[in-house]
Amino acid sequence: MAVAAVAFAVMAFAAKLASARLSGSEIAFFRFAFMLLPLVAVPRLARSAIEYQRLDVLVYRGVFGGLAVLLYFLTIAHIPVGIATLLNYSSPVWSVPFAALFLGERVDRRLLLPLVLALTGLALASTGGRSSTLLHPGVWEWAGLGSSIFAGAALTATRAARRTESSWSVYGSFSLCGFLATAPFALASFRRPTAHEWLLLALVGASAVAAQLLMTWAYRWVTNLQAGVISELTVVTSMLLGVVFLGDRLTPLQVWGSVLALVGVAGVAWSQSTPRAGE
């Protein structure tokens, strides 16, 4: 799970580099194209991916997940990669109301404090505490928040799907629906990648495939709490990569806001975690 988290951060970093000339939608499109390659190359996996019992939840997971990635990559192209990743990875916060509405889960009162911490931290991290930006966030901050909300819906759909569907069917629906969802936007802004950009796109795709497969494999042994906390390594790693290699500068308020958001998201994961038998 930790290696998957770092791989997702590498994916975001490579996407940021590629976005110097290519659109975020085109990068997202190629990410999903690369994710489809294992299914195309291995017929056994393709057969597993098209076996399903509830097509509706698989479509929900795929469409919401595809839109989340599209908005995430558009956001990466316009704001610091660490802040974009932080916004996207606040999805557990938004999964709470979706789970209450569609899965009938009771909202625990213990969620109130971590929810407040997470939302306060996100506001500070994305705006730097500037009152004008805090009251009127920019379009790309809203896009990052939208990616998180869609990701929260996708997370809820994934939890519903895993009650009846295999991990490969969930992976396949995400890859195919994401590919179809990003295709119109990618074609509208398509630019032929250079050789260097093809390498970056390949890194985006390879790290996304590796991270997705590792995460799916690891979920067999880790709890929701462990997964939620370890996944925050993606945010920290992407921030460090942005500061060290891209010259991103974070204000003290943005740093404190990021810490608050990470603590809040971890608190939400803890409140939602289901102990294993005997624990």
N, C-alpha and C positions, 0 to 999 in steps of 0.2 A: 504493500500500500504506500509505503514511503517512496519507493522508486517510482511508482505511478504518479505520485504528487510532484516529484521533481521533473518527470517527463512532461507533465502538463505545463509546468513552468517553462521548460525549454520550448515547447510548442508555442506558447504565448510570446516568448522572446523572439523566436524565428519569425512569427507572424508580424511582429512589430518591425523587424528589419525589412521584411518583404513589402510592408505597407508604405515604404518610402516612395514607391511609384505605383504599385498595384493597389486596387481597391480592397477594402476589407471583405466585401462580398465575394470577390474573386478568390481570395485566399481561403475563405470559409468553404467555397465550392470545391476547391482542390483538396481541402482537408477531408471532406466526405468522400470524394472520389478515391482517395488513397485508402480510406476506411473500408470501401467496398472491395478492394483488391483481394483480401483473404477469402472472401465469399466466392469471388469469381475464380480464384485459383484452385480452391479445394472444394470439389463437388459435395463431399460429405458435410462440410460446414454450411454450404448453401442449402442442402436439404434440411439441416437442423434449423436454419434461420427461417424457413417458410412453414415450419410446423407450428401451429398455434391453436389455442382454444378460444381466446377472446381477441378478435382482431381490433375491436374498438380501443382497448387500452394500449395496444401496441401502436396504433395510429396516433393516439393522443401523445404518447411518449415521444414518438418520432417527430411529429410536427412541432410540439412545444420545445423539444430539445434542439431541433434544427433552427427555429427562430431565435432561441437563446444564443446559440453559437454565432448566428449571423449578426445579431446586435453586439455580441461580445467582440467579434473581430472588427466590426465597424468602430466600436469604441476604442479598441487598442490602437487603431490607426490615427486617433486624434488626441488622446490624452496619455499620460504616463502609463506604461504597461502594468506597473504595480497597482496603481489605483483602479485601472480597468479590471484587473483580476480580482481585487478586493471587492469591488461592486458585484461582479459576477458570482463570486463565492459566498455571497451573503444569502444564497438561495435557500439554505435551511430555515431562515427566518420566514420566507414567504411560503415555504411548504406547510407551515403550521395552519394557516387559514384554509389552504386547499385540502389538507388532510381532514380538517374538521368538516368542511362542506361536502366532500366527495367520498371520504372513507369512514365518516361517522366517528372520528376520533375525538375524544374529549380534550379540550384545551386546558392544560394544567396551569394552575395559578403560579406555579414556580417559573413559568415562561415569561412572566411580565418583566422582571428585572433584566434578564439577558436580552430580551427583545428591545427594551429601552436603551440598554448599553450599545447593542449592535446598531440600531438606527441612529443614535447620537454619534457614534464613531464613524459611521458611513458618511453622515452629513459633514463632519469636520474633515475627514480624509479627502473627500471629493471636492470640497470648496476651500480648504485651507483656513476655515474660520472667518473668511471675509464676509461681512454682513450682506453686501450686495449680491455676491454669488450664492450665499446661504439661502437668501430669500428668493433668488431667481437663478437656479442652476442652469448651466448651459445645456445645449441640445445633446451633447455627447455624454454628459453626466446622466441625463434622463435616459439616453439609450443604454448606458451601462446598468442603470436601475431596471430598465425593461428587460434586459438580458437575464438579470437575477430573478425577476418575477416569473418569466417563462421557464427558467431553469428550476424554480421551485415547483411549478406545475408539472414539469417533466419528472422531477424527483418523486412527486406524489404518484404520477402515472406508473413510474418504474416500480414503486412499492406495490401498487395494485397488480401490475403485470407479473411480478415475481411470485405471486400466489398461485398462478396457473401456468406461466410460460417459462421456457428455458432461457438461460442467459444469452444463447446465440440468437434466439428469436428477438429478444430485446435489442441486442447489438445490431441485428439486421434491420429492424424497423427504424432505429435511430439513424443508421447510415443511409438507408434509402430515402427516408422522408427528408432528412437533412440535405441530401444531394438534390432532391427535387425542389425543396423550399428555397435553396440558395441559387439554383440555376438561372432563373429569370433576372435576378439582380446582377449576377456575375456576367451574364451575356450583355446586359445593358451597359456595363462599364468595363468590358473586357479589353485588356492590353496583352499583347503577346509577351510572355516572360522572356527575359534574357537568360543566358546560361547560368549566371550567378543567381538569378531569381528562381530558376528551376531547382537549384540546389536547396535554396531556402524553403521552397514549397515542399520538396521531398522531405526536408527535416520536419516541417510542420506535420506532414502526413504520417511519417514514420513514428514520430514521438506521440502523436495522437493515437495511432493504432496500438503501440506498445503500452501506453498509459491506460487505454480503455480495456485491453485484454488483461493486463496485470491487476487493475482495479476489480474487474469482474471475477477474476480468479481468487483474489484476496478476500472478497466478501464472503467466501465460504467459511473463513476462519475468524474474521474480526467482527466485533460488535458494531452497531451503529455509532456508539460513542467513540470507539477507537477510530473508525473511519472518518467521522466528522472532525476530530481533532487532528489526525494525521494529514487530512486534506488541506489544512491551513498552511502546511509546508509549501504548497503551491504559491500562495500569496507572498509569503516571506521570500521565497527563492526568486520569484519574478520581480519583486521590489529590489532585491540585491542586484540582480542582473541589470535592471534598468539604471540603478545608481552607478554601478561600476563600469558598465560598457556603453550606456547611452547618455550618460551625463544628466540623468533625471535628478532633480533637486526637490526634496520634500521639506516643507516647513516643519518646525517643532509641533505645531498643532496637527498637521497631517500625520506625523508619526504617532502622536498620542491618540488621534482619532483612529488610526489603523489598529493600534493595540486594543482600544476599547471595542472596536468592531470584531476583532478576532476573539476576544474574551467573550463577547456577547454571543457570537455564533457557536463557540464551544459550549457555552451555557445552554443554548437551545438544543444542541446535539445531546448534551447530558440529560436534559429534561425529557427528551423524546426517546432516549435509549431504552431498549428492552433487555433486561438481564438474561443471560443464558440460564439454562436449568442448573440449579445447584449454586448459583451465585447470589 
